[in-house]
């Protein structure tokens, strides 16, 4: 392009010099003069166009160089963030594996008769909110009544039930039980952008809800050393999820009473009495 500019400039200069020289000799006709004049004007205009194109090309080259530098910096930052996220994901997977191993080693089962009666009474006091599985020593709280959609803040009506539960857990009969709180969701994706920013995934939402329940119980006198939180997300459904994923039965918080590993040191020995157990009706926890 610059070679073209130089050639046009030379032609323009030649025409500018030639016009007055020829005119002064008095040997040029009007038609020839007009042609030379038009040639000069055309070359002058072409020279201006080429100069403008050159300046535009230089500006574009400068812009590309600046953008390349910006893009290179942005790419480097994204690669760093990606590496950090991979580390966080690896750590999260390791934590969940450790949690799964710990839960697998726990023995969920019936609790003592006095605590069992207390939990039965608790479920009867809040029938819409709580279901009690005596065979597993487990209370199931309906999430839709415990939390607003996409929230991990405990509702006021659920706080009353947790207050009653805390009284059971701090009683002498339940003192030797640890408390495992497991959060569950259905498989419906988190669509609300604000909720997604705070919880990101169903698993995180379920874990955050379990932590909130523990926080409530802690304020009511249950020691933190006795409690553990787990979040299963949609991966442990109570019933098969619907095609839309919106399955209320699977949105729940389950609270297990597990015999503490320190219980043996604090449990007193009582006389052994042979009692023929009365079969208890099976509890349908999907209702």
DOLO-579653 format. One line per field, with one value per residue: x, y, z of N, C-alpha, C, O in turn. Coordinates in steps of 0.001 Angstrom, whole numbers. Example, Ala and Ser with C-alpha at 12.3 -4.5 7.8 and 13.67 -1.06 7.14 Angstrom:
% residues 2
n.X <- (13190;12850) $
n.Y <- (-5690;-2250) $
n.Z <- (7800;7080) $
ca.X <- (12300;13670) $
ca.Y <- (-4500;-1060) $
ca.Z <- (7800;7140) $
c.X <- (13200;12900) $
c.Y <- (-3300;30) $
c.Z <- (7800;7870) $
o.X <- (14236;13409) $
o.Y <- (-3319;1138) $
o.Z <- (8465;8039) $
//
This chain:
% residues 287
n.X <- (839;2007;3893;2241;1265;3563;4128;1824;2164;4461;3520;1631;3291;4794;2848;2092;4380;4649;2386;2524;4908;4457;2364;3609;5174;3470;2573;428;-2764;-6223;-7744;-5823;-4714;-6901;-7139;-4742;-5122;-7332;-6148;-4205;-5882;-7247;-5141;-4277;-6529;-6555;-4161;-4776;-6779;-5334;-3529;-5298;-6285;-3939;-3447;-5722;-5235;-2940;-4008;-5817;-3995;-2625;-4764;-5329;-2950;-3104;-5490;-4735;-2844;-4530;-6312;-4560;-3815;-6311;-6867;-4823;-5599;-8069;-7220;-5827;-7926;-9415;-7678;-7641;-10337;-10426;-8792;-10361;-12612;-11495;-10803;-13330;-14533;-12933;-13582;-16312;-16136;-14832;-16810;-18874;-17680;-17542;-20249;-21072;-19872;-21288;-23793;-26999;-29975;-32587;-33483;-33124;-35868;-37066;-36188;-37198;-39981;-40194;-39493;-41509;-43687;-42963;-43138;-45868;-46784;-46142;-47412;-47676;-45230;-43183;-42045;-41588;-39283;-39104;-37636;-35199;-34353;-34834;-35789;-37802;-37924;-40085;-38926;-40182;-41804;-40000;-38131;-38088;-38506;-35478;-34035;-31933;-32673;-34168;-37633;-40047;-42099;-40911;-38837;-40012;-40549;-37932;-37042;-38487;-37367;-34731;-35040;-35527;-33109;-31285;-31979;-31585;-31848;-31210;-28654;-26413;-26316;-25114;-25814;-26852;-27333;-28932;-29247;-31521;-32522;-34824;-34550;-34794;-33518;-31646;-33048;-33358;-31392;-30264;-30436;-28826;-26351;-25812;-25996;-25349;-25418;-27713;-26735;-25111;-27056;-28573;-26676;-26167;-28636;-28719;-26645;-27776;-29870;-28396;-27185;-29412;-30150;-27867;-28001;-29974;-28987;-27877;-24849;-22178;-20247;-21572;-22884;-23270;-23154;-24536;-24812;-26786;-27943;-29683;-29182;-29944;-32772;-36032;-38291;-38843;-37753;-39794;-40321;-40006;-38482;-39435;-40191;-41752;-41626;-39001;-37623;-36238;-35206;-33297;-32898;-30792;-30363;-27541;-25723;-23238;-19683;-18429;-20209;-20100;-18444;-19868;-22268;-24362;-24521;-27318;-29744;-30355;-33183;-35375;-37377;-40140;-40334;-42827;-44121;-43719;-45697;-44921;-43416;-44466;-42528;-42736;-44957) $
n.Y <- (-1195;1223;1531;2098;4563;6135;6017;7276;9757;10605;10777;12776;14929;15126;15839;18286;19779;19612;20871;23822;24194;23326;24994;27480;27369;27837;26014;24269;22833;23676;21388;19465;20628;20571;17829;17232;18720;17450;14997;15655;16529;14147;12478;13794;13538;10756;10329;11510;9745;7360;8082;8447;5809;4540;5709;4797;2046;1910;2748;649;-1452;-665;-817;-3591;-4573;-3560;-4824;-7475;-7630;-7123;-9291;-11408;-11050;-11391;-14044;-15366;-14821;-16155;-18791;-19121;-18861;-21094;-23163;-22813;-23392;-26068;-27171;-26598;-28157;-30744;-30895;-30676;-33045;-34902;-34289;-34983;-37700;-38512;-37797;-39519;-41966;-41726;-41552;-44047;-45662;-45233;-46370;-46503;-46748;-48059;-45971;-45541;-46495;-44368;-42019;-42610;-42502;-39775;-38638;-39646;-38289;-35708;-35707;-36135;-33773;-31951;-32696;-32100;-31164;-32890;-36241;-39360;-41961;-44694;-47056;-46328;-44270;-41611;-38350;-36704;-33716;-31739;-29957;-27858;-26736;-26004;-24316;-21462;-21462;-22168;-21066;-20969;-20197;-20760;-21178;-19459;-21086;-23575;-23201;-23379;-26125;-27118;-26075;-27621;-30086;-29660;-29656;-32353;-33459;-32431;-33655;-36019;-38668;-38606;-37742;-39177;-39407;-38627;-36167;-36275;-34357;-34294;-32829;-32699;-32435;-32058;-32962;-30707;-28014;-25130;-22168;-19470;-16600;-15172;-17042;-19043;-17780;-17694;-20336;-22067;-24956;-27767;-29556;-27946;-26218;-28037;-28797;-26334;-25888;-27958;-27123;-24764;-25775;-27061;-24810;-23522;-25445;-25348;-22818;-23329;-24870;-27379;-28984;-28143;-30058;-32429;-32566;-33052;-32040;-32817;-32798;-34019;-33245;-33879;-36569;-38677;-39606;-39802;-40751;-41677;-39080;-36735;-36120;-33407;-32780;-31506;-32468;-32657;-34489;-35251;-33079;-32362;-32501;-34615;-35907;-37708;-39703;-40879;-43309;-42120;-42304;-41957;-42785;-45163;-44747;-43155;-44310;-45903;-49115;-51184;-53421;-56405;-57165;-59480;-58904;-59348;-57955;-55773;-55850;-52997;-50800;-50345;-47370;-45104;-43051;-41462;-39955) $
n.Z <- (0;749;-1238;-3390;-2617;-2759;-5503;-6527;-5408;-6763;-9369;-9040;-8358;-10701;-12523;-11472;-11868;-14606;-15744;-15418;-16833;-19466;-20097;-20132;-22429;-24391;-26207;-25972;-26288;-25466;-24880;-24240;-22001;-20259;-19869;-18566;-16276;-15092;-14647;-12757;-10625;-10085;-9321;-7054;-5375;-5157;-3835;-1381;-516;-255;1721;3883;4113;4839;7374;8748;8688;10244;12693;13187;13433;15747;17560;17469;18523;21143;22024;21836;23875;26082;25885;26202;28864;30112;29429;30787;33434;33511;33164;35544;37405;36647;37338;40117;40702;39971;41947;44203;43593;43608;46310;47458;46521;47812;50452;50491;50014;52331;54155;53328;53974;56750;57429;56549;58393;60663;62917;62429;64197;66345;69130;72714;74904;76366;75062;72567;73022;73569;71119;69499;70605;69966;67137;66935;67924;65951;63344;60582;59871;60796;60466;62067;62226;63930;63839;62816;64341;63502;62523;60191;58604;56700;53990;52617;54515;56349;55224;53015;49416;47822;49902;52862;55330;58394;58897;60978;62104;61989;63749;66221;66382;66284;68672;70491;69857;70651;73419;73843;72962;74778;77072;79801;78958;76242;76147;75412;72701;69465;66919;63685;60923;57906;54764;52005;48563;45751;42243;40725;38865;40008;39304;39856;39633;41820;43910;42818;42821;45532;46482;44376;43660;44001;45869;47498;48498;50009;51921;53155;54319;56198;57859;58815;60395;62374;63449;64600;66551;68112;69253;70994;72972;72371;72145;69931;69497;69385;66980;63419;60010;56814;53251;50788;48439;45418;45337;46999;46795;48311;47086;43615;41446;39679;36126;35705;37839;40051;43004;45840;48056;48189;49049;51924;55388;57295;60510;62482;65359;66812;68488;70595;70258;72616;74419;75843;77965;79634;80136;82417;83975;83750;85224;83385;81576;80214;77547;75527;72445;71129;67936;65867;63869;60418;59304;56938;55304;53120;52960) $
ca.X <- (0;2891;4490;1221;1229;4750;3965;808;2740;5381;2719;1039;4360;5153;1779;2132;5522;4456;1326;3000;5977;3861;1534;4489;5720;2452;2379;-549;-4147;-7126;-8137;-4722;-4620;-7984;-6830;-3681;-5704;-8133;-5219;-3626;-6887;-7519;-4015;-4280;-7579;-6120;-3124;-5442;-7451;-4334;-3010;-6309;-6292;-2734;-3652;-6702;-4574;-2065;-4860;-6316;-2874;-2406;-5872;-5138;-1860;-3608;-6460;-4012;-2284;-5626;-6832;-3568;-3933;-7574;-6726;-3982;-6404;-9053;-6520;-5537;-9188;-9775;-6826;-8126;-11604;-10123;-8306;-11512;-13437;-10807;-10912;-14730;-14764;-12272;-14366;-17544;-15779;-14592;-18108;-19566;-17057;-17940;-21658;-21208;-19407;-22230;-24849;-28298;-30896;-33540;-32937;-33674;-37324;-37486;-35973;-38135;-41296;-40105;-39498;-42869;-44538;-42574;-43737;-47317;-47042;-45979;-47653;-47486;-43827;-42223;-42357;-40592;-39023;-38595;-36670;-33904;-34048;-34712;-36863;-37770;-38587;-40421;-38181;-41055;-42331;-38858;-37426;-38671;-37869;-34141;-33454;-31449;-33086;-35225;-38875;-40417;-42861;-39975;-38015;-40728;-40328;-36533;-36931;-38966;-36372;-33563;-35348;-35323;-31685;-30525;-32466;-30627;-31953;-30626;-27346;-25354;-26481;-24705;-26907;-26438;-28359;-28705;-30128;-31843;-33358;-35237;-33596;-35092;-32369;-31804;-33266;-33255;-29972;-29804;-30243;-27679;-25118;-25570;-25889;-24717;-25936;-28636;-25963;-24721;-28267;-28934;-25680;-26381;-29824;-28329;-25852;-28703;-30566;-27427;-27038;-30571;-30054;-26764;-28473;-30950;-28306;-27248;-23445;-21712;-19435;-22455;-23649;-22572;-24027;-24244;-25710;-26852;-28539;-30726;-28618;-30543;-34212;-36919;-39131;-38296;-38055;-40628;-39565;-39685;-37578;-40137;-40722;-41719;-41255;-37548;-37077;-36404;-34042;-33391;-32080;-30562;-29701;-26561;-25033;-21925;-18555;-18051;-21336;-19782;-17771;-20785;-23508;-24353;-25009;-28616;-30084;-30874;-34511;-35799;-38685;-40521;-40738;-44069;-43832;-44258;-46102;-43943;-43710;-44313;-41926;-42919;-46161) $
ca.Y <- (0;2395;1684;2764;5965;6804;6148;8303;11056;11001;11196;14074;15932;15294;16585;19655;20455;19618;21796;25187;24213;23217;26178;28602;27259;28286;24985;23295;23157;23696;20014;18789;21252;20059;16445;17268;19274;16391;13970;16176;16510;12757;11933;14437;12889;9381;10420;11755;8498;6389;8562;8142;4361;4190;6111;3879;757;2040;2787;-707;-2264;-297;-1367;-5032;-4843;-3327;-5873;-8729;-7578;-7269;-10652;-12315;-10930;-12000;-15494;-15821;-14765;-17232;-20056;-19181;-19142;-22477;-24022;-22709;-24113;-27510;-27533;-26596;-29312;-31944;-30901;-30970;-34468;-35635;-34078;-35763;-39108;-38710;-37740;-40765;-43041;-41554;-41902;-45492;-46346;-44992;-47377;-45908;-47768;-47599;-45324;-46115;-46380;-43050;-41060;-42980;-41937;-38316;-38296;-39933;-37187;-34535;-35832;-35977;-32357;-31225;-33778;-31660;-30809;-33928;-37672;-40048;-43369;-45258;-48130;-45741;-43144;-40511;-37389;-36112;-32422;-31345;-28729;-26775;-26096;-25583;-23252;-20939;-22008;-21656;-20389;-21805;-19570;-21556;-20451;-19311;-22243;-24685;-22919;-23914;-27572;-27355;-25803;-28815;-31139;-29362;-30106;-33805;-33770;-32045;-34416;-37020;-39912;-38451;-37099;-40011;-39516;-37586;-35742;-36134;-33628;-34469;-32074;-33324;-31661;-32824;-32795;-29499;-27122;-23805;-21249;-18083;-16193;-14805;-18296;-19740;-17125;-17982;-21767;-22645;-26276;-28375;-30156;-26880;-25760;-29032;-28715;-25082;-26058;-28792;-26272;-23837;-26518;-27227;-23507;-23310;-26335;-24889;-21672;-23842;-25612;-28626;-28637;-28358;-31273;-33589;-32449;-33085;-31690;-33438;-32366;-35021;-32714;-34719;-37889;-39700;-39313;-40661;-41358;-41282;-37722;-36590;-35680;-31982;-32633;-30876;-33573;-32156;-35499;-35375;-31883;-32721;-32549;-35789;-35795;-39028;-39827;-41959;-43549;-41497;-43205;-41744;-43148;-46303;-44281;-42414;-45059;-46763;-50464;-51444;-54852;-56882;-57750;-60039;-58389;-59692;-56688;-55715;-55300;-51667;-50654;-49711;-45954;-44679;-41731;-40693;-39141) $
ca.Z <- (0;816;-2569;-4203;-2192;-3294;-6959;-6775;-5063;-7838;-10516;-8711;-8460;-12119;-13182;-10979;-12521;-16067;-16153;-15673;-17852;-20797;-20322;-20424;-23798;-25333;-27232;-25479;-26611;-24325;-24541;-23557;-20686;-19427;-19489;-17564;-15058;-14492;-14146;-11522;-9570;-9750;-8564;-5738;-4592;-4873;-2820;-98;-111;194;3005;4884;4321;5601;8773;9330;8870;11411;13887;13422;13914;17154;18346;17561;19462;22501;22351;22050;25212;27041;25810;26782;30310;30531;29297;31891;34652;33441;33401;36981;38087;36343;38162;41499;40793;39938;43279;45110;43277;44107;47765;47791;46285;48890;51668;50408;50174;53762;54820;53034;54761;58152;57558;56366;59605;61759;63042;62691;64688;67369;70314;73948;74992;76850;73971;71509;73365;73454;69699;69030;71054;69189;65805;67082;68197;64687;62365;59198;59662;61179;60496;62885;61909;65176;63571;62448;65219;62551;62310;58848;58493;55332;53703;52188;55717;57172;54517;51785;48228;47533;51074;53961;56578;59023;59131;62377;62580;62169;64926;67397;66407;66649;70102;71201;69637;71487;74773;73877;72788;75977;78230;80284;78196;74906;76266;74844;71254;68533;66049;62289;60171;56473;53889;50719;47642;44580;41139;39971;38817;40606;38191;40299;39622;43168;44647;42235;43274;46943;46767;43185;43302;44964;46970;48426;49185;51028;52998;53875;55160;57339;58751;59473;61446;63459;64083;65465;67711;68957;70051;71962;74028;71924;71919;68554;69438;69171;65735;62142;58889;55516;52185;49723;47206;44834;45083;47852;46796;49083;46043;42310;41038;38485;34947;35871;38980;41173;43804;47222;49051;48269;49700;53324;56277;58161;61721;63065;66655;66697;69769;70575;70523;74010;75270;76712;79176;80498;80320;83601;83720;84353;85197;82117;81660;78934;77165;74154;71828;70362;66598;65617;62469;59523;59068;55541;55388;51879;53072) $
c.X <- (875;3609;3538;1162;2398;4626;2954;1360;3664;4619;2093;2062;4719;4106;1795;3251;5256;3453;1847;4070;5397;3073;2388;5062;4735;2135;1348;-1934;-5013;-7511;-7055;-4548;-5679;-7695;-5754;-4221;-6522;-7250;-4616;-4632;-7188;-6403;-3944;-5320;-7172;-5061;-3738;-6132;-6456;-3731;-3993;-6358;-5075;-2914;-4653;-6082;-3642;-2874;-5395;-5212;-2583;-3490;-5725;-4034;-2329;-4573;-5777;-3416;-3345;-6142;-5856;-3632;-5191;-7490;-5887;-4761;-7436;-8408;-6193;-6809;-9615;-8956;-7274;-9422;-11384;-9625;-9458;-12402;-12806;-10930;-12331;-15037;-14118;-13054;-15636;-17271;-15547;-15904;-18887;-19019;-17478;-19394;-21858;-20798;-20350;-23341;-26147;-29249;-31816;-32816;-33570;-35160;-37770;-37327;-36932;-39523;-41303;-40164;-40858;-43809;-44234;-43212;-45248;-47689;-46974;-46208;-47434;-46015;-42886;-42838;-41229;-40514;-38348;-37513;-35282;-33496;-33908;-35973;-36708;-38590;-38860;-39769;-39092;-41692;-41224;-38141;-38291;-37894;-36519;-33434;-32925;-31751;-34286;-36451;-39223;-41166;-41954;-39090;-38683;-40505;-38892;-36296;-37381;-37977;-35149;-33811;-35164;-33833;-30850;-31023;-31446;-30674;-31259;-29212;-26232;-25495;-25838;-25862;-26352;-27588;-28014;-29737;-30312;-32664;-33942;-34239;-33882;-33906;-32688;-31880;-33086;-31790;-29444;-29542;-29007;-26364;-24781;-25301;-25287;-25303;-26924;-27883;-25556;-25935;-28641;-27961;-25880;-27602;-29508;-27538;-26762;-29463;-29635;-27241;-28182;-30483;-28951;-27195;-29437;-30327;-27697;-25808;-23010;-20906;-20272;-23041;-22753;-23577;-23564;-25253;-25672;-27388;-29667;-30340;-29109;-32060;-34990;-37863;-38534;-38705;-38925;-39770;-39186;-38674;-38231;-40865;-40661;-41273;-39745;-36872;-37298;-35089;-34256;-32397;-32009;-29922;-28829;-25819;-23608;-20835;-18065;-19125;-20986;-19173;-18726;-22067;-23394;-24943;-26312;-28909;-30706;-32217;-34914;-37221;-38963;-41058;-42044;-43773;-44493;-44652;-45038;-44375;-43450;-43815;-42112;-44134;-45832) $
c.Y <- (1247;2625;2420;4236;6729;7033;7235;9686;11546;11488;12549;15188;16194;16117;18037;20452;20637;20663;23213;25246;24191;24472;27357;28549;27763;27289;23965;23780;23086;22288;19283;19349;20686;18637;16406;17776;18201;15296;14392;16120;15087;12156;12541;13792;11474;9360;10654;10494;7489;6800;8241;6641;3903;4522;5184;2521;794;2034;1403;-1610;-1970;-886;-2872;-5379;-4640;-4428;-7198;-8774;-7762;-8691;-11649;-12269;-11585;-13519;-16063;-15851;-15889;-18589;-20225;-19519;-20592;-23446;-24003;-23492;-25620;-27983;-27598;-27807;-30590;-32037;-31241;-32448;-35313;-35501;-34922;-37258;-39413;-38704;-39027;-41932;-42946;-41949;-43411;-46246;-46158;-46028;-46676;-47004;-47205;-46936;-45969;-45757;-44988;-41989;-41330;-42392;-40420;-37877;-38584;-38774;-35910;-34555;-35649;-34519;-31521;-32191;-33361;-31429;-31996;-35319;-38368;-41507;-43992;-46295;-47595;-44612;-41857;-39665;-36785;-34834;-32128;-29996;-27572;-26056;-25566;-24380;-22725;-21510;-21336;-21005;-21404;-21168;-20325;-20677;-20438;-20531;-23452;-24461;-23452;-25416;-27898;-27043;-26990;-29964;-30909;-29802;-31612;-34119;-33417;-32750;-35479;-38301;-39821;-37890;-37883;-40226;-38327;-37322;-35518;-35515;-33711;-33670;-32783;-32355;-32604;-32532;-31574;-28551;-25791;-22790;-19790;-17655;-15838;-16043;-19026;-19100;-17509;-19454;-22576;-23980;-26753;-28973;-29090;-26357;-26736;-28983;-27449;-25182;-26911;-27978;-25293;-24519;-26718;-25905;-23200;-24162;-25883;-23711;-22111;-24792;-26933;-28307;-29000;-29645;-32514;-33624;-32440;-32807;-32402;-32926;-33341;-34449;-33603;-36191;-38992;-39462;-40305;-41423;-40956;-39852;-37720;-36086;-34205;-31752;-32046;-31946;-33196;-33190;-35604;-34154;-32032;-32553;-33712;-35648;-37160;-38881;-41072;-42096;-43005;-42523;-43064;-42230;-44253;-45859;-43621;-43161;-45958;-48110;-50694;-52937;-55227;-57559;-58245;-59609;-58812;-58444;-56828;-55122;-53948;-51546;-49962;-48278;-45622;-43253;-40903;-39799;-37776) $
c.Z <- (0;-495;-3486;-3866;-2788;-4791;-7287;-6485;-6159;-9060;-10284;-8860;-9907;-12841;-12755;-11640;-14008;-16504;-16372;-16739;-19253;-21136;-20744;-21833;-24820;-26402;-26809;-25826;-25361;-23891;-23800;-22148;-19743;-18956;-18407;-16217;-14317;-13922;-12817;-10376;-9113;-8910;-7157;-4813;-4201;-3781;-1443;413;442;1540;4124;5181;5115;7076;9469;9616;10083;12714;14227;13960;15387;18048;18531;18557;20911;22927;22615;23448;26281;27075;26424;28304;30842;30471;30432;33207;34677;33692;34885;37761;37867;37183;39622;41686;40766;41304;44275;44873;43799;45624;48192;47607;47382;50193;51654;50535;51647;54537;54589;53831;56230;58367;57445;57628;60787;61747;63436;63147;65742;68534;71552;74063;75414;75748;72825;71781;73203;71991;69070;69395;70272;67801;65858;67321;66913;63515;60907;58864;59828;61036;61259;62492;63125;64923;63255;63383;64429;62495;60919;58857;57020;55027;53334;53365;56619;56558;53365;50605;47971;48704;52076;55320;57157;59285;60623;62906;62806;63390;66193;67523;66795;68124;70928;71044;70519;72927;74914;73857;74008;77240;78615;79450;76845;74940;75589;73343;70551;67577;64642;61513;58691;55680;52564;49880;46601;43456;40285;40041;39493;39477;38595;40367;41001;44006;44148;42676;44704;47198;45615;42756;44358;46141;47988;49187;50300;52202;53826;54786;56387;58357;59495;60611;62640;64201;65026;66723;68671;69829;71147;72978;73614;71547;70507;68417;69143;67758;64495;61029;57621;54493;51025;48409;46725;44758;46019;47915;47648;48157;44707;41957;39788;37331;35053;36986;40204;41984;45283;48246;49233;48883;51201;54078;57234;59315;62389;64443;66606;68016;69678;70863;71959;74986;76259;78028;80140;80781;81536;83255;84454;84288;83856;82326;80287;78642;75727;73467;71070;68996;66408;64156;61668;59239;57613;55536;54133;51937;53670) $
o.X <- (545;3910;3959;1020;2231;4972;3170;1079;3681;5002;2022;1767;4926;4425;1543;3098;5588;3645;1623;4152;5812;3092;1984;5405;5091;1505;1415;-2255;-4616;-7599;-7327;-4264;-5397;-7962;-5850;-3811;-6426;-7539;-4525;-4281;-7363;-6645;-3587;-5052;-7404;-5062;-3290;-6089;-6698;-3458;-3581;-6458;-5162;-2575;-4467;-6357;-3566;-2487;-5432;-5456;-2330;-3211;-5967;-4147;-2002;-4497;-6179;-3466;-3121;-6386;-6261;-3520;-5168;-7989;-6205;-4611;-7664;-8992;-6271;-6785;-10114;-9485;-7290;-9599;-12078;-9992;-9537;-12893;-13497;-11137;-12540;-15723;-14686;-13183;-16005;-18080;-16001;-16096;-19488;-19771;-17740;-19733;-22693;-21308;-20225;-23766;-26362;-29310;-31817;-31688;-34441;-35642;-38751;-38219;-37423;-40162;-42294;-40800;-41307;-44623;-45135;-43757;-45843;-48782;-47661;-45272;-47044;-45617;-41902;-43983;-40060;-41525;-37144;-36570;-34293;-32409;-32971;-37084;-35608;-39799;-37964;-40023;-38815;-42082;-41474;-37611;-39118;-36768;-36421;-32350;-33394;-31165;-35298;-36332;-38767;-40911;-42198;-38637;-38012;-40298;-38651;-35448;-36758;-37766;-34593;-32888;-34710;-33352;-29815;-30546;-30547;-29645;-30767;-28633;-25206;-24869;-25988;-26771;-25483;-28682;-26950;-30942;-29379;-33416;-33610;-33197;-33279;-33352;-33844;-30896;-32703;-31010;-28303;-28549;-28231;-25372;-23609;-24468;-24763;-25659;-26972;-28345;-25647;-25850;-28985;-28375;-25775;-27609;-29975;-27731;-26544;-29677;-30051;-27151;-27967;-30710;-29082;-26807;-29690;-31034;-27043;-25574;-23417;-20883;-19741;-23644;-21645;-24714;-22367;-26406;-24649;-27295;-30508;-31078;-28721;-32581;-34659;-38193;-37784;-39857;-38804;-38628;-38144;-38078;-37651;-42010;-39628;-40606;-39265;-35684;-38413;-34013;-35283;-31227;-33027;-29051;-29319;-25349;-22854;-21039;-17369;-18983;-21505;-19354;-18441;-22880;-22422;-25767;-26406;-28398;-31478;-32348;-34809;-38147;-38127;-42108;-42327;-43236;-45664;-44002;-44332;-45545;-42347;-44599;-41685;-44328;-46725) $
o.Y <- (2229;3765;3268;5070;7849;8101;8030;10652;12736;12465;13377;16250;17341;16978;18929;21637;21667;21292;23766;26226;24961;24958;28150;29593;28076;27629;22834;24961;22525;22004;18561;18603;20366;18280;15638;17303;18056;14733;13601;15710;14833;11438;11860;13531;11038;8485;10076;10195;6850;5952;7810;6235;3002;3712;4825;1911;-166;1406;1014;-2436;-2880;-1387;-3386;-6332;-5432;-4918;-7953;-9800;-8460;-9245;-12608;-13300;-12249;-14205;-17121;-16779;-16506;-19441;-21331;-20355;-21244;-24439;-25039;-24175;-26364;-29064;-28519;-28418;-31433;-33122;-31987;-33047;-36311;-36464;-35511;-37995;-40437;-39499;-39571;-42782;-43963;-42597;-43991;-47332;-46848;-46496;-46312;-48072;-46001;-47295;-46832;-44836;-44471;-41168;-40401;-41852;-39843;-36877;-37839;-38343;-35132;-33550;-35079;-34084;-30506;-32470;-34189;-31495;-32112;-35553;-38011;-42207;-43827;-46407;-48312;-44053;-41089;-40190;-36401;-34861;-32254;-29009;-26428;-24895;-24782;-23531;-23452;-21982;-20111;-20447;-22540;-21545;-20504;-19576;-21273;-20973;-24257;-25425;-23915;-25929;-28841;-27669;-27336;-30733;-31858;-30273;-32099;-34941;-34038;-32476;-35796;-38949;-40829;-37594;-37306;-41122;-37180;-38141;-34670;-36075;-33263;-33809;-33399;-31545;-33788;-31920;-31413;-28305;-25371;-22570;-18962;-18279;-16163;-16106;-19563;-19800;-17638;-19793;-23666;-24135;-26218;-28903;-29310;-26084;-26317;-29115;-27481;-24633;-26618;-28120;-25022;-23920;-26559;-25881;-22681;-23672;-26017;-23614;-21376;-25440;-27573;-27439;-30025;-30255;-33533;-34628;-31904;-33274;-32570;-32656;-33478;-35105;-34035;-36990;-40147;-39147;-41490;-42583;-39981;-39463;-38603;-35673;-33800;-30679;-32078;-32288;-33394;-32832;-35998;-34193;-31851;-32475;-33784;-35318;-37708;-38037;-42179;-41110;-43387;-43478;-43943;-42108;-44283;-46498;-43529;-42703;-46701;-48227;-50428;-53641;-54464;-58439;-57513;-59912;-58650;-57927;-57857;-54019;-53761;-52133;-49090;-48009;-45832;-42328;-39749;-38964;-36947) $
o.Z <- (-664;-847;-4273;-4760;-3270;-5295;-8202;-7194;-6475;-9704;-11192;-9408;-10305;-13661;-13566;-11934;-14594;-17545;-17448;-17479;-20119;-22266;-21595;-22387;-25956;-27403;-27290;-25688;-24339;-22697;-22841;-21212;-18588;-17808;-17450;-15157;-13099;-12866;-11878;-9270;-7921;-7939;-6195;-3640;-3074;-2915;-453;1606;1466;2390;5201;6339;5951;7939;10632;10649;10850;13700;15394;14839;16177;19137;19623;19328;21795;24054;23501;24127;27270;28147;27080;28967;31878;31363;30975;34001;35718;34362;35421;38665;38784;37683;40287;42696;41459;41764;45087;45822;44372;46168;49149;48436;47825;50950;52670;51098;52156;55457;55515;54307;56873;59357;58140;57903;61799;60691;64592;62538;65999;68874;71441;73404;74879;75533;72184;70878;72755;71659;68199;68578;69958;67345;64943;66959;66794;62767;60083;57701;59098;61423;61116;62430;63320;65706;63404;63238;64652;62428;60521;59087;56186;55718;53693;53242;57535;57275;52814;50762;47910;48537;52140;56335;56479;59822;61404;64026;63704;64006;67116;68623;67548;68762;71931;71982;71072;73591;75949;74637;74249;78341;77836;79258;76337;73896;75228;72777;70972;67441;64440;61452;58264;55891;52050;50422;46563;43696;39224;41112;39547;38770;37769;41086;41329;44732;44939;42882;45058;48039;45847;41588;45466;47280;49196;50385;51406;53354;55052;55887;57487;59564;60676;61665;63788;65429;66122;67829;69888;70993;72101;73750;74438;70706;69958;67348;68702;67378;64508;61085;57385;54827;50354;47371;47514;44181;45845;48985;47706;48404;44650;42144;38938;37533;34537;37083;41290;41689;45923;49217;50296;49202;51691;53484;57908;59120;62811;64652;66387;68583;68782;71612;72468;76202;77375;79065;81334;81584;81667;82348;85653;83417;83275;83177;79303;79394;74839;73848;70457;68899;66738;63290;62175;58968;57108;55744;54089;51053;53843) $
//
